[in-house]
Amino acid sequence: MKKILLYISCTLFTLINTSCSEDFLEETNPNTISAELYWSNLEESNANLTSVYGALLNNYLISVDFESWRSDIAYPKDRDNPYQNALPWYRKTYNNSVKDYEKSWDAMYQVIWRANQVIAGLNSMGQEFKEQDGWKEQMGQARFFRGLMHFYLNSNYNNGKVIIRDKIPVTITDFSKSVSSSQEVIEFYRKDLIYAYNNLPPTFEDKSRVTAGTAATILGKSYLYTEEYPLAKTYLLDVITNNDYKYKLLEGDDVSLLFTSAGDFNDESIFEINYSQDHQQQDGTFDEESFFNRFARYAAPTVAKGGSFMVPTAWLTYEYSAEELDSNDSRNYVSDGSGGVKLRNVSLRAAQMVAVVNDEQSEYYGTTANVLTSFAGTTFSYFKKLTNHDIVTSENNILETAWKSGKNLVLYRLADVYLMYAECQIKTGNITDALTYINKIRRRWGLVLLGPSDGSSYDFDEVVYTEESLMEHLMYKERPLELCNEGYAQRSIDLRRWGVLGQRFNSLANQEYYLDNYVTQAGTNRNKSLLQIGTSPDPTDATITINEFDEAAANYNSNLHDYLPLPISETLYNQGSLK
């Protein structure tokens, strides 16, 4: 059972994009409750802290949809009839007037606003409260979220130069604030995250709450982003080795729990946004304070009442399908229909992440993928991890509409930490340890391991990896296949910080794929459904020929697309933002 957030409505100032007089902003609002009256005990402050968690429910905050289209992860619907609202992201023609990312920007500052309210209220308490562990834990959570949002903004907007909001604005000067340098923002959010790391407990009974392990994960990611590898390794290794956090990779048959309802807050989970299908069901589809999200609608096939507005790109689909299975792992063997056994059609990892026509072993909306859908119209794969395919036969079975999903959104888990630590080891010349941590991930999925054989009973690819070749594998296979659609804008940020974003779009634009027919084990023919790599038998036939990223490669401009620009609302109404 999920821990359902008790959402406490609290009186907040509202940031609105209209001009205001200084006299108005300096007037006392009679509708607000003063901190001196409200913060009388830690139970009241904890209720307001819950409102910070509530602000995370806003679908625009993480924006899985447009951040996936913006990277190399997702294509907008059918190749012959794409989803028009997504094309600016996919084709790299968006600008600062696009409302989607403006809403994401606003959602982050809403979290910061609420966190600052909690911080101010806690600071107004007497010393007898400040000496209590509960006070420090609440302050640690509030400062974590303030730091996290500044980390997100710094990582993805305006070359890192964003507005530091360290208090609730009161005067016109507070509202009209200029951007800070990227380094100033980094120094600011790291102070918050370090405070959280030092003051949060290793676990909470309520698993939806952030802990010292969550803070260590973000600190490690932050230092990785700035290429400060020794510091990154310190925090990441703490997450991996500190038994007090109780993190561990799911292995064996437990891998089937990942991204399922039964797997909410599993041992591998470090932080996930806690949605619910049982709370505030009457809220509107686009009520960003509701306890449901719209991501299942975006990812599910139409036959399951989804819109399939975001589907895996060709390269991602192919790489999932091409993963080599360890012949010594018993989980990789299934019935051949004739009394014997054979290797699975696709890897355990692929089966958990995506639906493809030749995966005849994995359940998908109560049946198998190729029974549920014909994979027609140049849509040859679907994302699984954002849908409720494990508990219903249709997304309409969750609530009255497929637009309302209570599925948790997984942001960070231990596998990400392993791969970040492996990257640090590659960058500091320790290929052996890097292989160890990458292979921990691959072993739990029953995949062929990387590197020369070590005498164990696993299959290895027998390749002698260098720093360059192992980094290539990490960039284009291990991280995207393991972590697609997780975290905040991680794929775009990764490609940018590696300095390969434009090169990546060019490479994908030059890669050819085509669709072949597939006959199921039951003898059903699924025409033009199985993705193959290589030159199309008939390049003029758009129903089988798959070429992607041509427009992205042509339109990509480092100055325009490496970071999102400041939203037009910020530049219009915040007079100091461009100073």
RODOTI-541620 format. One record per residue (C-alpha): residue number from 1; residue in three letters; x, y, z. Coordinates in steps of 0.5 Angstrom, whole numbers. Layout:
residues N
NUM,Ala,X,Y,Z
...
//
This chain:
residues 579
1,Met,0,0,0
2,Lys,2,7,-2
3,Lys,4,12,4
4,Ile,-2,17,2
5,Leu,1,24,3
6,Leu,-4,28,8
7,Tyr,-4,34,3
8,Ile,-5,40,8
9,Ser,-8,47,4
10,Cys,-4,53,7
11,Thr,-4,60,6
12,Leu,1,62,1
13,Phe,3,69,-3
14,Thr,2,67,-10
15,Leu,7,69,-15
16,Ile,3,72,-21
17,Asn,6,75,-28
18,Thr,3,82,-27
19,Ser,6,89,-25
20,Cys,5,91,-18
21,Ser,6,97,-15
22,Glu,11,97,-9
23,Asp,6,100,-4
24,Phe,2,94,-5
25,Leu,7,89,-4
26,Glu,9,92,2
27,Glu,2,92,5
28,Thr,1,87,10
29,Asn,-4,81,7
30,Pro,-9,81,12
31,Asn,-11,74,10
32,Thr,-4,71,11
33,Ile,-3,67,18
34,Ser,4,70,21
35,Ala,10,66,23
36,Glu,9,67,30
37,Leu,2,65,31
38,Tyr,3,59,26
39,Trp,9,56,28
40,Ser,7,54,35
41,Asn,10,47,35
42,Leu,13,42,30
43,Glu,6,38,28
44,Glu,4,45,25
45,Ser,11,46,22
46,Asn,11,39,19
47,Ala,4,40,16
48,Asn,6,46,12
49,Leu,13,42,10
50,Thr,8,37,7
51,Ser,5,42,2
52,Val,13,42,0
53,Tyr,12,35,-2
54,Gly,5,37,-5
55,Ala,8,42,-10
56,Leu,12,36,-13
57,Leu,6,33,-16
58,Asn,5,38,-21
59,Asn,6,34,-28
60,Tyr,10,40,-31
61,Leu,16,40,-25
62,Ile,19,34,-28
63,Ser,16,34,-35
64,Val,18,27,-37
65,Asp,14,28,-44
66,Phe,18,34,-47
67,Glu,24,33,-44
68,Ser,24,26,-47
69,Trp,22,29,-54
70,Arg,28,34,-53
71,Ser,33,29,-52
72,Asp,34,22,-56
73,Ile,30,18,-52
74,Ala,22,19,-55
75,Tyr,19,20,-61
76,Pro,12,24,-62
77,Lys,7,18,-63
78,Asp,7,15,-70
79,Arg,13,17,-75
80,Asp,8,18,-81
81,Asn,3,22,-76
82,Pro,7,25,-71
83,Tyr,4,29,-65
84,Gln,4,36,-67
85,Asn,5,39,-60
86,Ala,11,35,-59
87,Leu,15,37,-66
88,Pro,18,43,-63
89,Trp,22,39,-58
90,Tyr,23,34,-62
91,Arg,26,38,-68
92,Lys,29,43,-64
93,Thr,25,49,-66
94,Tyr,22,51,-60
95,Asn,24,58,-57
96,Asn,22,62,-50
97,Ser,15,63,-52
98,Val,13,56,-51
99,Lys,9,55,-45
100,Asp,11,48,-43
101,Tyr,18,49,-40
102,Glu,15,56,-37
103,Lys,10,52,-33
104,Ser,16,47,-31
105,Trp,20,54,-29
106,Asp,14,56,-25
107,Ala,13,49,-22
108,Met,20,49,-19
109,Tyr,20,56,-16
110,Gln,13,54,-13
111,Val,17,49,-9
112,Ile,22,54,-7
113,Trp,17,58,-5
114,Arg,14,53,0
115,Ala,21,51,2
116,Asn,22,58,4
117,Gln,16,59,8
118,Val,18,53,12
119,Ile,25,55,13
120,Ala,22,62,15
121,Gly,17,59,20
122,Leu,22,54,23
123,Asn,27,59,24
124,Ser,22,63,28
125,Met,21,58,33
126,Gly,25,58,40
127,Gln,31,55,42
128,Glu,28,49,45
129,Phe,25,47,39
130,Lys,31,48,35
131,Glu,35,43,39
132,Gln,30,38,38
133,Asp,32,32,32
134,Gly,25,34,29
135,Trp,26,41,28
136,Lys,33,39,24
137,Glu,30,34,20
138,Gln,24,38,18
139,Met,29,44,16
140,Gly,34,39,13
141,Gln,28,37,8
142,Ala,26,44,7
143,Arg,33,46,5
144,Phe,34,39,1
145,Phe,28,41,-4
146,Arg,30,48,-4
147,Gly,37,46,-6
148,Leu,34,41,-11
149,Met,30,46,-15
150,His,36,50,-15
151,Phe,40,45,-18
152,Tyr,35,43,-23
153,Leu,34,50,-25
154,Asn,42,51,-26
155,Ser,43,44,-29
156,Asn,38,46,-35
157,Tyr,37,53,-36
158,Asn,40,59,-38
159,Asn,47,56,-38
160,Gly,46,56,-31
161,Lys,45,63,-29
162,Val,38,63,-26
163,Ile,35,67,-20
164,Ile,37,65,-13
165,Arg,31,65,-8
166,Asp,33,64,-1
167,Lys,27,68,2
168,Ile,20,69,1
169,Pro,20,76,-3
170,Val,16,82,0
171,Thr,18,88,-3
172,Ile,19,90,-11
173,Thr,26,89,-10
174,Asp,25,82,-7
175,Phe,21,80,-13
176,Ser,25,84,-19
177,Lys,31,80,-18
178,Ser,37,79,-23
179,Val,40,72,-24
180,Ser,46,70,-21
181,Ser,52,67,-24
182,Ser,52,59,-25
183,Gln,58,58,-20
184,Glu,54,63,-15
185,Val,48,58,-16
186,Ile,52,52,-15
187,Glu,55,54,-8
188,Phe,48,56,-6
189,Tyr,45,50,-7
190,Arg,50,45,-5
191,Lys,50,49,2
192,Asp,43,47,2
193,Leu,44,40,0
194,Ile,50,39,5
195,Tyr,46,41,11
196,Ala,40,36,9
197,Tyr,46,31,8
198,Asn,48,33,15
199,Asn,42,33,19
200,Leu,37,28,15
201,Pro,36,21,18
202,Pro,38,15,14
203,Thr,31,13,14
204,Phe,24,15,15
205,Glu,18,10,17
206,Asp,15,14,11
207,Lys,19,12,5
208,Ser,16,18,1
209,Arg,20,23,5
210,Val,27,25,3
211,Thr,33,22,7
212,Ala,41,23,8
213,Gly,42,18,2
214,Thr,37,22,-2
215,Ala,42,28,-1
216,Ala,48,24,-2
217,Thr,45,22,-9
218,Ile,44,29,-11
219,Leu,51,32,-8
220,Gly,54,26,-12
221,Lys,50,28,-18
222,Ser,52,35,-18
223,Tyr,59,34,-17
224,Leu,59,29,-23
225,Tyr,56,35,-27
226,Thr,62,39,-25
227,Glu,67,34,-27
228,Glu,69,34,-19
229,Tyr,70,27,-19
230,Pro,74,25,-12
231,Leu,68,29,-9
232,Ala,63,26,-13
233,Lys,66,19,-11
234,Thr,65,20,-4
235,Tyr,58,22,-4
236,Leu,56,16,-9
237,Leu,60,11,-5
238,Asp,57,13,1
239,Val,50,11,-2
240,Ile,53,5,-4
241,Thr,56,2,2
242,Asn,52,6,8
243,Asn,48,0,11
244,Asp,44,5,15
245,Tyr,41,7,8
246,Lys,38,0,7
247,Tyr,39,1,-1
248,Lys,40,-5,-5
249,Leu,39,-7,-12
250,Leu,33,-11,-14
251,Glu,36,-18,-16
252,Gly,34,-25,-19
253,Asp,26,-25,-20
254,Asp,25,-19,-16
255,Val,27,-15,-22
256,Ser,20,-16,-24
257,Leu,18,-11,-19
258,Leu,21,-5,-22
259,Phe,16,0,-25
260,Thr,10,-3,-22
261,Ser,5,-2,-17
262,Ala,8,-8,-13
263,Gly,15,-5,-13
264,Asp,13,2,-10
265,Phe,19,5,-5
266,Asn,23,-2,-6
267,Asp,30,-3,-4
268,Glu,33,0,-10
269,Ser,29,6,-9
270,Ile,32,13,-7
271,Phe,27,18,-9
272,Glu,20,17,-12
273,Ile,14,22,-13
274,Asn,8,19,-9
275,Tyr,2,19,-13
276,Ser,-5,16,-11
277,Gln,-11,13,-15
278,Asp,-15,13,-9
279,His,-14,21,-6
280,Gln,-18,27,-9
281,Gln,-21,23,-15
282,Gln,-26,29,-16
283,Asp,-20,34,-18
284,Gly,-19,36,-25
285,Thr,-15,33,-30
286,Phe,-10,39,-31
287,Asp,-11,40,-23
288,Glu,-3,41,-22
289,Glu,-5,40,-14
290,Ser,-8,33,-15
291,Phe,-5,26,-13
292,Phe,-5,23,-20
293,Asn,-1,24,-27
294,Arg,-2,24,-34
295,Phe,4,20,-36
296,Ala,1,14,-37
297,Arg,-4,17,-42
298,Tyr,2,19,-46
299,Ala,6,13,-46
300,Ala,0,7,-47
301,Pro,-2,5,-53
302,Thr,-9,7,-56
303,Val,-12,0,-55
304,Ala,-11,1,-48
305,Lys,-14,8,-48
306,Gly,-7,11,-48
307,Gly,-5,16,-53
308,Ser,2,14,-55
309,Phe,4,21,-55
310,Met,11,19,-53
311,Val,14,12,-56
312,Pro,21,10,-56
313,Thr,26,12,-61
314,Ala,28,7,-66
315,Trp,36,7,-64
316,Leu,33,6,-56
317,Thr,28,0,-59
318,Tyr,34,-3,-63
319,Glu,39,-3,-57
320,Tyr,34,-6,-52
321,Ser,32,-11,-57
322,Ala,39,-13,-59
323,Glu,42,-14,-51
324,Glu,46,-20,-51
325,Leu,43,-25,-46
326,Asp,47,-29,-41
327,Ser,47,-37,-43
328,Asn,48,-39,-36
329,Asp,42,-35,-33
330,Ser,36,-40,-32
331,Arg,32,-34,-32
332,Asn,33,-33,-39
333,Tyr,30,-39,-41
334,Val,23,-40,-43
335,Ser,18,-46,-46
336,Asp,19,-47,-54
337,Gly,12,-49,-54
338,Ser,14,-56,-56
339,Gly,16,-59,-49
340,Gly,23,-56,-49
341,Val,26,-49,-47
342,Lys,29,-43,-51
343,Leu,33,-37,-50
344,Arg,28,-31,-48
345,Asn,26,-27,-55
346,Val,29,-20,-51
347,Ser,33,-19,-45
348,Leu,29,-18,-38
349,Arg,31,-11,-38
350,Ala,28,-10,-44
351,Ala,22,-13,-42
352,Gln,21,-9,-36
353,Met,22,-2,-40
354,Val,19,-3,-46
355,Ala,14,-7,-50
356,Val,16,-10,-57
357,Val,12,-14,-62
358,Asn,17,-20,-61
359,Asp,17,-20,-53
360,Glu,12,-26,-52
361,Gln,14,-28,-45
362,Ser,12,-21,-41
363,Glu,5,-19,-39
364,Tyr,2,-13,-42
365,Tyr,-4,-10,-40
366,Gly,-7,-17,-38
367,Thr,-4,-21,-44
368,Thr,2,-20,-49
369,Ala,4,-14,-53
370,Asn,3,-17,-60
371,Val,-4,-20,-58
372,Leu,-6,-13,-55
373,Thr,-3,-9,-61
374,Ser,-1,-10,-68
375,Phe,4,-5,-67
376,Ala,2,-2,-74
377,Gly,3,5,-76
378,Thr,10,6,-76
379,Thr,9,5,-68
380,Phe,14,-1,-66
381,Ser,15,0,-59
382,Tyr,12,3,-52
383,Phe,15,5,-46
384,Lys,12,1,-40
385,Lys,15,4,-34
386,Leu,10,10,-34
387,Thr,4,6,-35
388,Asn,-1,2,-30
389,His,0,-4,-35
390,Asp,2,-9,-29
391,Ile,-5,-8,-26
392,Val,-10,-6,-31
393,Thr,-12,-8,-38
394,Ser,-14,-1,-40
395,Glu,-12,6,-37
396,Asn,-19,7,-36
397,Asn,-19,2,-31
398,Ile,-15,7,-26
399,Leu,-20,12,-25
400,Glu,-26,15,-30
401,Thr,-20,17,-35
402,Ala,-14,15,-38
403,Trp,-11,22,-36
404,Lys,-11,20,-29
405,Ser,-6,15,-26
406,Gly,-4,14,-19
407,Lys,3,11,-21
408,Asn,9,13,-18
409,Leu,14,17,-22
410,Val,21,14,-20
411,Leu,27,20,-20
412,Tyr,33,16,-17
413,Arg,35,9,-15
414,Leu,41,6,-13
415,Ala,42,3,-21
416,Asp,43,11,-22
417,Val,48,11,-17
418,Tyr,52,5,-19
419,Leu,53,8,-26
420,Met,55,15,-24
421,Tyr,60,12,-20
422,Ala,63,8,-25
423,Glu,63,14,-30
424,Cys,67,17,-24
425,Gln,72,11,-24
426,Ile,73,11,-32
427,Lys,74,19,-32
428,Thr,80,18,-26
429,Gly,83,12,-30
430,Asn,80,6,-26
431,Ile,77,2,-31
432,Thr,77,-5,-27
433,Asp,72,-2,-22
434,Ala,68,2,-27
435,Leu,67,-5,-30
436,Thr,65,-8,-23
437,Tyr,60,-3,-22
438,Ile,57,-3,-29
439,Asn,57,-11,-29
440,Lys,53,-11,-23
441,Ile,47,-8,-26
442,Arg,48,-12,-32
443,Arg,49,-19,-28
444,Arg,42,-17,-24
445,Trp,39,-17,-31
446,Gly,42,-23,-34
447,Leu,46,-20,-39
448,Val,53,-22,-42
449,Leu,58,-18,-38
450,Leu,63,-13,-40
451,Gly,70,-15,-41
452,Pro,75,-21,-41
453,Ser,72,-27,-37
454,Asp,74,-28,-30
455,Gly,73,-35,-29
456,Ser,66,-35,-26
457,Ser,60,-38,-29
458,Tyr,58,-32,-33
459,Asp,58,-30,-40
460,Phe,63,-24,-42
461,Asp,64,-21,-48
462,Glu,71,-22,-48
463,Val,73,-14,-50
464,Val,79,-11,-47
465,Tyr,76,-4,-46
466,Thr,79,3,-46
467,Glu,77,9,-42
468,Glu,74,11,-49
469,Ser,71,5,-51
470,Leu,68,4,-44
471,Met,65,11,-44
472,Glu,62,10,-51
473,His,58,4,-48
474,Leu,56,8,-42
475,Met,54,14,-46
476,Tyr,50,10,-51
477,Lys,48,4,-48
478,Glu,48,3,-41
479,Arg,45,9,-38
480,Pro,40,11,-43
481,Leu,37,3,-43
482,Glu,37,3,-35
483,Leu,35,10,-34
484,Cys,31,13,-39
485,Asn,25,17,-37
486,Glu,28,18,-30
487,Gly,31,24,-26
488,Tyr,30,31,-29
489,Ala,32,32,-36
490,Gln,38,27,-35
491,Arg,39,25,-42
492,Ser,39,32,-45
493,Ile,44,34,-39
494,Asp,48,28,-40
495,Leu,49,29,-47
496,Arg,51,36,-46
497,Arg,56,35,-41
498,Trp,59,30,-45
499,Gly,60,35,-51
500,Val,56,30,-56
501,Leu,49,33,-56
502,Gly,50,36,-64
503,Gln,54,30,-65
504,Arg,49,25,-63
505,Phe,43,28,-67
506,Asn,48,28,-73
507,Ser,49,20,-72
508,Leu,42,18,-71
509,Ala,40,22,-77
510,Asn,45,18,-81
511,Gln,43,11,-78
512,Glu,38,7,-82
513,Tyr,32,2,-80
514,Tyr,27,-1,-83
515,Leu,20,-5,-81
516,Asp,20,-13,-82
517,Asn,14,-17,-81
518,Tyr,14,-22,-75
519,Val,10,-28,-74
520,Thr,8,-30,-67
521,Gln,9,-36,-64
522,Ala,2,-37,-64
523,Gly,2,-36,-72
524,Thr,-1,-29,-72
525,Asn,3,-25,-77
526,Arg,4,-18,-75
527,Asn,6,-14,-81
528,Lys,11,-8,-81
529,Ser,12,-9,-74
530,Leu,19,-11,-72
531,Leu,25,-6,-72
532,Gln,31,-8,-76
533,Ile,37,-4,-77
534,Gly,40,-3,-84
535,Thr,38,0,-90
536,Ser,31,-1,-92
537,Pro,29,-6,-98
538,Asp,25,0,-101
539,Pro,27,7,-98
540,Thr,21,10,-102
541,Asp,16,6,-98
542,Ala,15,11,-91
543,Thr,11,5,-88
544,Ile,17,1,-87
545,Thr,23,6,-88
546,Ile,25,9,-81
547,Asn,29,15,-81
548,Glu,29,20,-75
549,Phe,33,26,-72
550,Asp,34,29,-79
551,Glu,30,36,-77
552,Ala,34,36,-70
553,Ala,41,35,-73
554,Ala,39,40,-78
555,Asn,36,45,-73
556,Tyr,41,44,-67
557,Asn,45,50,-65
558,Ser,49,49,-59
559,Asn,47,57,-56
560,Leu,40,55,-57
561,His,39,48,-55
562,Asp,44,46,-50
563,Tyr,40,50,-44
564,Leu,33,52,-44
565,Pro,33,60,-44
566,Leu,29,64,-39
567,Pro,22,64,-40
568,Ile,19,70,-43
569,Ser,14,71,-37
570,Glu,21,72,-33
571,Thr,24,77,-38
572,Leu,18,81,-39
573,Tyr,15,81,-31
574,Asn,22,81,-27
575,Gln,25,87,-29
576,Gly,32,85,-26
577,Ser,32,78,-29
578,Leu,36,80,-35
579,Lys,41,85,-31
//
